[in-house]
Amino acid sequence: MKQPTVVLFDVDGTLVSTGGAGRRAIDRTFDERFGRPDACSHFSFDGMTDFAIFRLGLEAIGQPASVPLIEALVLRYLAVLHEEVQATPDERYVVHAGMREAVNACHAAAFAVGLGTGNVRGGAIAKLARAGLADAFAFGGFGDDHEQRAELIRVGAERGCERLGLPRTQVRVVVIGDTPKDDAAAQAIGAQSIGVATGAYSVEQLRACGASEAFEDLARPGALAALLGDR
């Protein structure tokens, strides 16, 4: 019998790539509110939470990064995101290799299968729904749970343990992601991490940042076995 396990999948660059829908939606939101579509042009979104992105964007254009303003921007962003997700051509909206199979295998193994993502919950659902994956994840840790990635991953792990009806000390937690921030968050809560080089970082870079395992994608030999704890 496999060890009770919580698996937390990142969304952008890991489960799916949305053809830039998220960044376009954020740029449009800043343009509508402040006439500044360039507010976030000076930094990468890789591994960041939505709240942190809006905070940095506001600071860059000299606006007060208050919680009420960020929440208002996020609400508008979600409406725009739905439009951008639907407008993205099929050939640019990608479910990464091995992901559907990995999610199905985790469910078959009776793991608690959730999300660990910097997206706010509504954004994650919008992005995954286009790919037919939204219903595969009953819980998670999201960008509206905490601005810091390690803390939202902790929340996701706790929710997964609750679903299993077991204390954290008896549960294996695995974080799947495509950035060093995913690996760092996993390490911060004592979880395992499996890096996938389906985003901007190579296998070598992910391993150097401390990933427990790293693969080009989850379709590669040994990847599924690592995820399921079979090796």
Secondary structure, 3 states (H helix, E strand, C coil): CCCCEEEEECCECCCEECCCHHHHHHHHHHHHHHCCCCCCCCCCCCCCCHHHHHHHHHHHCCCCCCHHHHHHHHHHHHHHHHHHHHHCCHHHCEECCCHHHHHHHHHHCCCEEEEECCCCHHHHHHHHHHCCCHHHCCCEECCCCCCCHHHHHHHHHHHHHHHHCCCHHHCEEEEEECCHHHHHHHHHCCCEEEEECCCCCCHHHHHHCCCCEEECCCCCCCHHHHHHCCC
